[in-house]
Amino acid sequence: MSAEPLSVVPSPKDLPIPVPRTARELHALDLKAKQRIYHDWESRSYEEKFSISYDERCIDYARDRFRKVVPEGAGFSRVLEVGAGTGFFLINLSLAGCLEEAQLEATDISEGMLEICARNGAEHGLDIATRQGDAESLPYEDDAFDLVIGHAFLHHLPVPGAAIREMFRVLKPGGTLVIAGEPSELGDRMSWVVKNATYRSFQAVTSLPRLNRLRRLSVQEAGGSDEDAAMATLEHVVDLHTFRPRDLEKMARLAGFKELRVVTEELTAHWLGWAVRTLEGQLRPDLLGPRWSYSAFYGYLALSWVDERLLTPILPRSVFYNVILRARKPYPS
Ligand SMILES: C[S@@+](CC[C@H](N)C(=O)[O-])C[C@H]1O[C@@H](n2cnc3c(N)ncnc32)[C@H](O)[C@@H]1O
């Protein structure tokens, strides 16, 4: 297949996009098409890559993020997750009892992600209605939902403020917005230092005689196709933004939201998380057993405690990695 000129690349609404086979063809696509194609491809391995599950570990994670900004007892009848991926946040929140009897809906630019989301929901007794769409022009009517949530998706959008305006539009007056898991600007810069140091140390150690057996095979060496290798090159292209907590707050205010609350969290816990994830990307998979996962998880919990109890009271909120935003759509006056 030859490289398509940019002007004839369909917009997300004109799909299907012909799947490009080479890195050159992929990189010629417009940003939204890249997001869609990359996430469709990533959906097959997404849950394994991010250690996503629907058990106590992830249920606690989702509940803790949500309860930091939404009190117990808040009830919702219709809930939408935007950029829902495979349903990690929506399903775990529901299993945690935070959404009670609400009607659950999910949208994402990637059809592949949504198929897995609906299937995951069904496996947990949840009926999730899905609609493929772009967060910057949501495929829902005005004033439709009591609660709109999003987790780790806003940083992929070319114009995040447009998505926040759309979330405002589809919320009922009095409705609540919760966005969690977005990378802060400073937190992200620090995590790059950790990722780089881990990567370089691993490469240095495994360049010693016989230790290179510890290295994971490349996509092609492991039997992946050239297409897989080309897709993997998009990983860093689809991450577009990091946020200063006050910028996220400003975007929400400009969209019309009131009762804003911005919380940041995770510093050392996130450094550990990135070191672990970087090593997982480099190490031979058979060396990563359950003992590895448990050590990583309990290490993460211990450092989360340090971040929350010891560091949050003394450090500025902008140094932490994750930003959570809660806001309310006011009633018309
Ligand atoms: C890092 S994943 C997060 C998925 C899920 N919320 C989670 O926490 O596991 C980012 C998601 O944003 C979606 N996405 C990217 N751009 C989008 C857009 N313009 N509109 C809607 N979803 C988008 C991707 O398809 C992907 O599923």
PDBQT file of the ligand as one rigid body, heavy atoms in Angstrom, charges set to zero:
ROOT
HETATM    1  C1  LIG A 401      -4.815   5.518  28.149  1.00  0.00    +0.000 C 
HETATM    2  S1  LIG A 401      -6.353   4.999  27.484  1.00  0.00    +0.000 S 
HETATM    3  C2  LIG A 401      -7.399   5.118  28.932  1.00  0.00    +0.000 C 
HETATM    4  C3  LIG A 401      -8.567   4.194  28.831  1.00  0.00    +0.000 C 
HETATM    5  C4  LIG A 401      -9.377   4.065  30.120  1.00  0.00    +0.000 C 
HETATM    6  N1  LIG A 401     -10.057   5.284  30.453  1.00  0.00    +0.000 N 
HETATM    7  C5  LIG A 401      -8.496   3.593  31.251  1.00  0.00    +0.000 C 
HETATM    8  O1  LIG A 401      -8.292   4.353  32.207  1.00  0.00    +0.000 OA
HETATM    9  O2  LIG A 401      -8.001   2.461  31.176  1.00  0.00    +0.000 OA
HETATM   10  C6  LIG A 401      -6.893   6.412  26.552  1.00  0.00    +0.000 C 
HETATM   11  C7  LIG A 401      -8.199   6.189  25.821  1.00  0.00    +0.000 C 
HETATM   12  O3  LIG A 401      -8.589   7.440  25.217  1.00  0.00    +0.000 OA
HETATM   13  C8  LIG A 401      -9.170   7.113  23.966  1.00  0.00    +0.000 C 
HETATM   14  N2  LIG A 401      -9.138   8.313  23.107  1.00  0.00    +0.000 N 
HETATM   15  C9  LIG A 401      -8.074   8.892  22.522  1.00  0.00    +0.000 A 
HETATM   16  N3  LIG A 401      -8.474   9.966  21.823  1.00  0.00    +0.000 NA
HETATM   17  C10 LIG A 401      -9.815  10.068  21.949  1.00  0.00    +0.000 A 
HETATM   18  C11 LIG A 401     -10.805  10.969  21.454  1.00  0.00    +0.000 A 
HETATM   19  N4  LIG A 401     -10.499  12.003  20.665  1.00  0.00    +0.000 N 
HETATM   20  N5  LIG A 401     -12.081  10.768  21.821  1.00  0.00    +0.000 NA
HETATM   21  C12 LIG A 401     -12.435   9.714  22.624  1.00  0.00    +0.000 A 
HETATM   22  N6  LIG A 401     -11.543   8.839  23.112  1.00  0.00    +0.000 NA
HETATM   23  C13 LIG A 401     -10.241   9.010  22.792  1.00  0.00    +0.000 A 
HETATM   24  C14 LIG A 401      -8.325   5.979  23.446  1.00  0.00    +0.000 C 
HETATM   25  O4  LIG A 401      -8.946   5.254  22.415  1.00  0.00    +0.000 OA
HETATM   26  C15 LIG A 401      -8.106   5.160  24.715  1.00  0.00    +0.000 C 
HETATM   27  O5  LIG A 401      -9.106   4.185  24.895  1.00  0.00    +0.000 OA
ENDROOT
TORSDOF 0
